[in-house]
Amino acid sequence: MAIPMLTDADVLQFGGAQAQQDKPIAVYGAGTGLGVAHLIHVNRQWVSLPGEGGHVDFAPNSEEEDIILETLRAEMGHVSAERVLSGPGLVNLYRAIVKSDGRLPENLAPKDITERALADSCIDSRRALSLFCVILGRFGGNLALTLGTFGGVYIAGGIVPRFMEFFKASGFRAAFEDKGGLRITCRISRCL
């Protein structure tokens, strides 16, 4: 509910136009899980529309993502967005990348994968973190379209701030905007 109170100093705008005042807002964040909520402005006050959006199906949109889904589905059955967009989800992406290449993955924690990716010391970790950013963008774009969030899409949670420069250089924005002609603002919160 604090999102509408944030100032420009509290957020990092990442692409798109300025958020429109009093228009619907989406908030999502990867951490131990994938949290999702929307805010709408009704009768001069903000109303939260919480849900379980992290449990929607993971929707691959590339050959690489199809392979990831196939590999993870063989392990766990249903593959939700949260299974690839969370700390444990980053591990799942890493593991699926390695297994799809016919190799045995190391037993790594999300922190290990991120550190290796940022140090450019492990191509599998770098691929996993890059894919995480792309899928996060696709998911955010889908949220934006669902409710017409012209008030902005905000990323919260503890994962993205740990690799902000990598994130800004990733395929996130292209994946977020890969929805036809519609472009919606994405704001990344620095204070949540």
C-alpha positions as CSV (number, residue, x, y, z in Angstrom):
1,M,0.0,0.0,0.0
2,A,3.0,2.3,0.3
3,I,3.8,2.3,-3.4
4,P,1.6,5.3,-4.2
5,M,3.5,7.3,-1.6
6,L,6.9,6.7,-3.1
7,T,8.7,9.7,-4.6
8,D,11.0,9.7,-7.6
9,A,14.0,9.5,-5.1
10,D,12.6,6.2,-3.8
11,V,12.5,4.4,-7.2
12,L,14.6,3.7,-10.2
13,Q,12.6,4.1,-13.4
14,F,13.5,1.5,-16.0
15,G,12.1,2.3,-19.3
16,G,8.7,3.4,-20.6
17,A,6.7,6.6,-20.0
18,Q,6.0,8.2,-16.6
19,A,3.4,6.5,-14.4
20,Q,0.0,8.0,-14.6
21,Q,-1.5,9.2,-11.4
22,D,-4.4,7.2,-9.9
23,K,-4.1,4.5,-12.5
24,P,-3.8,0.8,-11.6
25,I,-0.4,-0.4,-10.3
26,A,1.2,-3.8,-10.3
27,V,3.7,-4.8,-7.6
28,Y,5.7,-8.0,-7.8
29,G,8.9,-9.3,-6.2
30,A,11.1,-12.3,-6.1
31,G,12.6,-13.5,-2.8
32,T,11.9,-16.8,-1.1
33,G,8.8,-16.9,-3.3
34,L,7.1,-14.6,-5.9
35,G,4.7,-12.1,-4.4
36,V,2.2,-10.3,-6.6
37,A,-0.4,-7.7,-5.9
38,H,-2.3,-4.9,-7.7
39,L,-3.4,-1.5,-6.4
40,I,-6.4,0.3,-7.8
41,H,-7.6,3.8,-6.9
42,V,-11.3,3.8,-5.8
43,N,-13.2,6.7,-4.2
44,R,-10.0,8.7,-3.6
45,Q,-8.2,5.9,-1.8
46,W,-6.0,3.0,-2.8
47,V,-7.3,-0.6,-2.6
48,S,-5.0,-3.6,-2.6
49,L,-5.9,-6.6,-4.7
50,P,-3.7,-9.3,-3.3
51,G,-3.6,-12.7,-4.9
52,E,-1.5,-15.7,-5.5
53,G,-0.1,-14.6,-8.8
54,G,3.2,-16.3,-8.3
55,H,1.5,-19.6,-8.7
56,V,0.3,-19.0,-12.2
57,D,1.8,-21.3,-14.9
58,F,5.3,-20.5,-16.1
59,A,4.7,-19.5,-19.7
60,P,7.8,-20.1,-21.8
61,N,8.2,-17.9,-24.9
62,S,11.4,-19.2,-26.5
63,E,13.0,-22.5,-27.4
64,E,15.4,-22.3,-24.4
65,E,12.5,-21.6,-22.0
66,D,10.6,-24.6,-23.5
67,I,13.6,-26.8,-22.7
68,I,13.7,-25.4,-19.1
69,L,10.0,-26.1,-18.7
70,E,10.3,-29.6,-20.0
71,T,13.2,-30.4,-17.7
72,L,11.6,-28.9,-14.6
73,R,8.2,-30.5,-15.4
74,A,9.9,-33.9,-15.4
75,E,11.2,-33.2,-11.9
76,M,8.3,-31.5,-10.2
77,G,5.1,-31.8,-12.4
78,H,3.4,-28.4,-12.4
79,V,5.9,-25.5,-13.0
80,S,4.6,-22.2,-11.6
81,A,6.2,-18.8,-12.2
82,E,7.4,-18.9,-8.7
83,R,9.4,-22.1,-9.5
84,V,11.6,-20.0,-11.8
85,L,11.2,-16.5,-10.3
86,S,12.4,-16.7,-6.7
87,G,15.6,-17.6,-4.9
88,P,14.8,-21.3,-5.2
89,G,13.6,-20.6,-8.8
90,L,17.1,-19.3,-9.7
91,V,18.5,-22.6,-8.5
92,N,15.9,-24.4,-10.5
93,L,16.9,-22.5,-13.6
94,Y,20.6,-23.2,-13.1
95,R,19.8,-26.9,-12.5
96,A,17.6,-27.2,-15.6
97,I,20.2,-25.5,-17.8
98,V,22.9,-27.9,-16.7
99,K,20.7,-31.0,-16.9
100,S,19.4,-30.1,-20.3
101,D,23.0,-30.1,-21.5
102,G,23.4,-33.7,-20.1
103,R,25.6,-32.7,-17.2
104,L,25.2,-33.0,-13.4
105,P,24.6,-29.6,-11.7
106,E,26.5,-28.6,-8.6
107,N,24.5,-28.1,-5.4
108,L,24.5,-24.3,-5.3
109,A,22.6,-21.7,-3.3
110,P,21.0,-18.7,-5.0
111,K,23.7,-16.5,-3.6
112,D,26.4,-18.8,-5.2
113,I,24.7,-18.7,-8.6
114,T,24.4,-14.9,-8.5
115,E,28.1,-14.4,-7.3
116,R,29.4,-16.7,-10.1
117,A,27.2,-15.0,-12.7
118,L,28.4,-11.5,-11.7
119,A,32.0,-12.7,-11.5
120,D,31.6,-14.2,-15.0
121,S,33.2,-17.4,-13.6
122,C,30.4,-19.8,-14.5
123,I,28.6,-19.7,-17.8
124,D,25.7,-21.8,-16.5
125,S,25.2,-19.4,-13.6
126,R,25.3,-16.5,-16.0
127,R,22.8,-18.1,-18.3
128,A,20.5,-18.8,-15.3
129,L,20.7,-15.2,-14.0
130,S,20.2,-13.8,-17.6
131,L,17.2,-16.1,-18.1
132,F,15.8,-15.1,-14.7
133,C,15.8,-11.4,-15.8
134,V,14.1,-12.2,-19.1
135,I,11.4,-14.3,-17.5
136,L,10.9,-11.6,-14.8
137,G,10.4,-9.1,-17.6
138,R,7.9,-11.3,-19.4
139,F,6.0,-11.9,-16.2
140,G,5.9,-8.2,-15.4
141,G,4.7,-7.4,-18.9
142,N,1.9,-10.0,-18.5
143,L,0.9,-8.4,-15.1
144,A,0.8,-5.0,-16.8
145,L,-1.5,-6.2,-19.5
146,T,-3.8,-8.0,-17.1
147,L,-5.0,-4.9,-15.4
148,G,-3.8,-2.1,-17.6
149,T,-1.3,-0.8,-15.0
150,F,-0.7,2.6,-16.4
151,G,0.2,3.7,-12.8
152,G,3.3,1.6,-13.2
153,V,4.8,-1.9,-12.5
154,Y,7.0,-2.0,-9.5
155,I,9.5,-4.6,-8.7
156,A,10.0,-5.2,-5.0
157,G,11.7,-8.1,-3.1
158,G,15.2,-8.9,-2.1
159,I,16.7,-10.4,-5.2
160,V,17.0,-7.8,-8.0
161,P,18.7,-5.1,-5.9
162,R,21.6,-7.5,-5.4
163,F,22.5,-7.3,-9.1
164,M,21.1,-4.0,-10.3
165,E,23.8,-3.3,-13.0
166,F,23.5,-6.8,-14.4
167,F,19.7,-6.4,-14.3
168,K,19.8,-3.1,-16.2
169,A,22.0,-4.6,-18.9
170,S,19.9,-7.8,-19.2
171,G,17.0,-8.7,-21.5
172,F,14.5,-7.7,-18.9
173,R,13.2,-4.6,-20.6
174,A,12.9,-6.2,-24.1
175,A,11.0,-9.1,-22.6
176,F,8.8,-6.8,-20.6
177,E,7.9,-4.8,-23.7
178,D,7.6,-7.8,-26.0
179,K,3.8,-7.5,-26.0
180,G,3.0,-5.8,-29.3
181,G,2.6,-2.1,-29.5
182,L,1.7,-1.4,-25.9
183,R,4.3,0.0,-23.6
184,I,3.8,0.3,-19.9
185,T,6.1,1.9,-17.3
186,C,8.2,-0.3,-15.0
187,R,9.6,1.2,-11.8
188,I,12.0,-0.6,-9.6
189,S,11.6,0.2,-6.0
190,R,14.8,0.9,-4.0
191,C,13.2,1.0,-0.6
192,L,11.1,-2.2,-0.4
